[in-house]
Every structure is written in C-alpha cells, then in structure tokens.
Amino acid sequence: MLVKAIMIPFSQLQCLSVDDTLDAAIRKIENNRLLSLPVVDGRQFVGILSKQYVFEMYFKEFSAMTKEEYLLKKVEEMIKTPIDPIREDCTIEDAAAIFINSKIRFIPITNEKGELLGIVTQQAIFKEYQKLFGEGYNPLTVYTYNARGVLASISEIIAKDKGNIRNIVLRDTDVMGLQEVNMRIECSNFEKIVHDLKKNDFNIHVNK
C-alpha cells in the first residue's frame, strides 16, 4: 500500500506559516491538541515546529529576552532541521521504517515541486498494520521449524472445519530457527479447529 491512500491531505491540515509569530504558532498547536505542526511558505514545505522546541530554545539561547519579546519572533527563525519529506508513491513499509528510526510523529508528503500534499502519521501506519493482523477474528499462532511444509496441512484442516483464514503473518523468532505463523480465522466453531490442529500434533497457541 502507498502512503497516499492513508495520508491526511493538505486541505485538511492545520499548518503554520513562516510569517506566524511564535505566540500564534503555540496557540494553534495547543488549540489543535498537538505537539507540532508543519510549516509552509504558501504551499512549499519548509519544516516543522514543535511547542517543546520553542520552549527549549528560549531557555537555551534567548533567556536574555522577555517572554513577550521572544514570542514575537517569527516561525521562520525557529524551524528545526527539516524532516526529509517523502513522495506519495512511498510504501507504508518504508514510512514505518522512518518512524521506527526517528522520534517524529508525522512525515510530510510533497510533490516534485516541494509543495506539501499532506502528511502521514504514526497512528495511520499503526492502523494499517493492525488491519494486517485481522482484528476481530479468532487469533491463532502455530510454532514450527518448517513453515512452508506445514502451511498446506494447516490450511486443509481449517478448511475441513469450515474455517476461513482471513490473514496470515509469518515471523522468524530468531530462536534456533523456530518460526511463528500468526493467523486470524473466521469460523463458526473455533474450538473444533483448535482441537483438530492439536490432534494432528501442531504446536499451537490460542491468543487471548
């Protein structure tokens, strides 16, 4: 999936202008119950500004000023190092990797002209991964050393019990080659499926 499918478009965004004062910027951030907002010059993405950064900079470098004087400074003077934006054809997997390796809460999405098209948030990414695990269906984990060899047998048993595998995720546990096959199963008799898998000597765990 591409991030353009889950991004918040520019038309729905709250943004700061480079010409805003810090006072106006903080009020906009707080009024929207956020921690930071993207900064634009027209439609051009410039960077981000966080409330925490504004406060930290005052005590680190501008404490000689009064608070009132400091808050009259323009946003363009206080923008943090810009986040590298991504394009709308970036995959959610690549976006997730960026979140994992940074402390940012959103990633700007721009076009070839540098215009802000929207943002993708951590929450949006997490929701998509949650969908991959099929929330709402019966969760089941099978432990095996040969996932490829047992998947057909597992599927056959579930099908015979009139179950339907809604999704499946294979994970290597990094423990002596042991693999974890996580499934979400749609069925009318989950207990029978569990019973039949155990009867066929599959090492399973029913996730509560």
Secondary structure, 3 states (H helix, E strand, C coil): CEHHHCCEEHHHCCCEECCCEHHHHHHHHHHCCCCEEEEEECCEEEEEEEHHHHHHHHHHHCCCCCHHHHCCCEHHHCCCCCCCCECCCCEHHHHHHHHHCCCCCEEEEECCCCEEEEEEEHHHHHHHHHHHCCCCCEEEEEEECCHHHHHHHHHHHHHHCCCEEEEEEEEECCCCCCEEEEEEEECCCHHHHHHHHHHCCCEEEECC
